[in-house]
């Protein structure tokens, strides 16, 4: 299976919805088991809310700031960012060309990490 940034960008914006009246800012590339891969390219403002799975973001274009659990981190192409299940996070102050792969994985509620001894 293969997906390219160009293919996915051509599918964004997606269908309008109550949350995204101008069209969904993401396109799903593929799914397998608990994992799904999307390209996410919000325009203007990031409206996402916490998700039910852990997430990895791999920035493909643009620059900005990633706010996650109250911590602000600058990002640029090639950076990898993580948001644990249920944690408040969003992209802010991003350039108009911003796009990132997002990989959702694991069971709803996140992976269970054993306590460290």
N, C-alpha and C positions, 0 to 999 in steps of 0.2 A: 504494500500500500504506500502511496505517496501523495502528498499534498504540497502545493507551493503557495507562498505568500500571495503571488499574483492571482492565482485561481481563487483563493479565499477572499481577497479584497474585492474581486469582481462580484462576489455574492453579498457584499456588505454595502448599504444597509439591507437587512432582511425584512421580513414582514413587520408591519406596524403592530403594536400591542398597547395595552393600557399603560404599561411601564415605559415603553419606547414608542411614542406616537410617530416619530420620524423614521422608524424602522430599527430592528435589532442591530446592535453594533458588533455582532459576532456571527461567525459561520462555523459549523461543525465540520471537521475534516473526516474523522472516523471515531468509532467506538469499539471497544473490546472488553468484555467483562465489566469491571467497575471503572475502567479508564476511558476517558474521552479527551479528544484533542480538538481545540477550537482556535481560530484566530480572532482576537478581540481588538477592535479599533474604534474606541469611542471618539466622538467628535464634540469638542467644547467642554463637556463635563462627564465624569464617570459616575453613573448612577447605581453601580452594583452594591449589593448588600451581602452580608456573610453567607457563605455557602455551606452545604451539608457534607462536603468532601474536602480533603486537603487539596491544595493547588500549587502548581509550579508555573511561573511565568518566565518565558524566554523572550526578551525584547528583541524585535527584529528591526525596528525603525523608530526614530524619534528620541527625545530626551524629556525628562521631567522629574517628578518626585513621587515616590511610593510611600503612602502613609499606611502603616500596618501596626495595630495594637498601640497606637499613639507615637510610634517611632517614625521619623521622616528620613527617607533615604533617596539620594539622587540616583537616577538610572540613565543608561544610554544603551545603544545597540550591543547585543552580545551578553548583557547582564542577565543573571538568573535570580528570580525573586521567589520567596515562599510565603504562603499564607495558610496557616493551620485552620482546620475546620472551625466555623463559628466565630472567627476573629474578624472584627471590623477592619476593613482595608479598602483602599481606593487609590487611583492615580490622580495626581493633581499637577497643575502648572505644566502640562505636557504640550509638546509641539504639535502642530496640525497633522504631521505625518506619522504620529505615534501608532504603532501596531505591535502586538505581542502574541506569541503562542501562549495558550493556557492549557495546562494538562490537569484535569481533575482525576483523582485516583483514590482507591481505597473504599471501604464500606461507608455508608452514611454514618455520621458521627465521628469519622476519622479512625485512623489506626490506633490500636491500643499499645502504648509504649510501656514496657515493664518498668517498675520503680527501680531506681539505681540504689545499690547498697554500698 
